[in-house]
């Protein structure tokens, strides 16, 4: 254990640790509201708060490159893509009872089990690890960029393909929602409606 770990513990937290805990609580609350609200647009906006909270957590851990990637990719791209898909598919703005499948208890059980597994894995992997925030930052742009483009190139490119597939899917869904069914009568204001009336 390092000297920094011996000087303070859980009963004497630093300001950074208190801020980390408070931001974590806000992020957790925003994530819970995201998955429990019945308004799709509100869910997307609360997702912005949750992902922004994660970016602040990365900044508190002195990983500024990961924090700005979180803001640019997830907040600036993924959430905008979700809102773009909602607008193109003409999703209802207000409350959407149809968005609830009725499997809340099964979903809650799966979520609790997944959260317990993730917490156990992280605690087991970093049980004796202590991050000294006074040391030189380990998550700088140069270190993270070298690791990203040397060891994680394939997952990085796979993520870009996934985002492209989501964008194409949103466009396909919007075209299906805009085109009328093959045997449907034209709308009252459509040009074909007057010709059919004659």
KAKALIN-V527084 format. One record per residue. BURIAL is I if it has 16 or more other C-alpha atoms within 10 Angstrom, else O. Layout:
burial:BURIAL
burial:BURIAL
This chain:
burial:O
burial:O
burial:O
burial:O
burial:O
burial:O
burial:O
burial:O
burial:O
burial:O
burial:O
burial:O
burial:O
burial:O
burial:O
burial:O
burial:O
burial:O
burial:O
burial:I
burial:O
burial:O
burial:I
burial:I
burial:O
burial:O
burial:I
burial:I
burial:O
burial:I
burial:I
burial:O
burial:I
burial:I
burial:O
burial:O
burial:I
burial:I
burial:I
burial:I
burial:I
burial:I
burial:I
burial:I
burial:I
burial:I
burial:I
burial:I
burial:I
burial:I
burial:I
burial:I
burial:I
burial:I
burial:I
burial:I
burial:I
burial:I
burial:I
burial:I
burial:I
burial:I
burial:I
burial:I
burial:I
burial:I
burial:I
burial:I
burial:O
burial:I
burial:I
burial:O
burial:O
burial:I
burial:I
burial:O
burial:O
burial:I
burial:I
burial:I
burial:I
burial:I
burial:I
burial:O
burial:I
burial:I
burial:O
burial:I
burial:I
burial:O
burial:O
burial:O
burial:O
burial:O
burial:O
burial:O
burial:O
burial:O
burial:O
burial:O
burial:O
burial:O
burial:O
burial:O
burial:O
burial:O
burial:O
burial:O
burial:O
burial:O
burial:O
burial:O
burial:O
burial:O
burial:O
burial:O
burial:O
burial:O
burial:O
burial:O
burial:O
burial:O
burial:O
burial:O
burial:O
burial:O
burial:O
burial:O
burial:O
burial:O
burial:O
burial:O
burial:O
burial:O
burial:O
burial:O
burial:O
burial:O
burial:I
burial:O
burial:O
burial:O
burial:O
burial:I
burial:O
burial:O
burial:O
burial:O
burial:O
burial:O
burial:O
burial:O
burial:O
burial:O
burial:O
burial:O
burial:O
burial:O
burial:O
burial:O
burial:O
burial:O
burial:I
burial:O
burial:O
burial:I
burial:I
burial:O
burial:O
burial:I
burial:I
burial:O
burial:O
burial:I
burial:O
burial:O
burial:O
burial:O
burial:O
burial:O
burial:O
burial:O
burial:O
burial:O
burial:O
burial:O
burial:O
burial:O
burial:O
burial:O
burial:O
burial:O
burial:O
burial:O
burial:O
burial:O
burial:O
burial:O
